[in-house]
Amino acid sequence: MTFDDQTMQTIDFEPVLYGHYGEPLRDPEFFAQVRIDPDFHTLVWPNDADFDAMTLYHWNDGAGDELAQRVRKGKPQPKEILSP
């Protein structure tokens, strides 16, 4: 991903792709249907799964690990991180 400030990151979504909204993203054809929401600037898929831009920006600084831990524990994810 390339962000507005021109920083680039590779995001590994695999650790968080579980549950009702995450599991469908494991299918490469479904994952490829991603779009950027024009109002909120989030990555969003047809099943309404989405990732907040700030979470993605800080993914490799620990946000990805935090989300993965929440998914593993079965806790609901805060709307600003992964929303249904």
N, C-alpha and C positions, 0 to 999 in steps of 0.2 A: 504494500500500500504506500502511496505517496500522499502526504498531508499538505495542508495549505502552506506550512512553513518550509516545504520542500524536503522535510525529513522523510526517510523511507524505512519501512519495517516489513519483515515477513511475519505474518501472524499464523500460528499453529492453533487452529480451532479444535482439533481432535479431542483434547482433554475435556471440552465442555459440551460435546455433541451427544447429549443423552436426554432422555425424557421426551415429552410430547412435542416440544418445539425444536429441540436440538437433534434428535434422532433422524428426522427427514433430511437434515443437512449433510448427512453422511453419504447420501446418494449424489455422485458427481453431477448428474444431469439436473437434479433439483438445486444443488448448491450453485450451479452456474446461472440460475435464474435470479440471482441477487441484483438489487438495484439500490440506488441512493435515494432516500426519501427527500424530496425537494424542500419540504418544510423543516424537518428536524435534522437533516444531514446524517442520518443513521444508515447503516447497511440493513436492508430489509428483504425478506423472502416472502413468497406467496402464502406461507402458513402463518404470517405475522411475526415470525421470529425476527428479532433485530438486535443489533449491537450498537451501543452508543459510541459516537466518535471519540469522546474523551477516554472511554474505557479502552478502545482500540489504540489510541495514541500512547497510553500508559501500559499497554498489554505486556510488553517485555520488561517493564519496571515493577511487575508484581500483580497488576490487575488481572492478567490471565490466570495466574496461579490462584488468586483469591476466588475468582469465579469457578475455577475447576474444583476447589475445595468445597464450595457451596453446593455444586452439582453432585459431588460424591456423597456429601452428607444428606442429600435429598431436601435441603432447605430451599424454600422459595427464593428466587433471585430477585433482588431489587429491580424495579422497573427501569431505572437508569442504566442498568448493566445488561440485562437480557429480558426483554418484555414479551409477553404472550400477545 
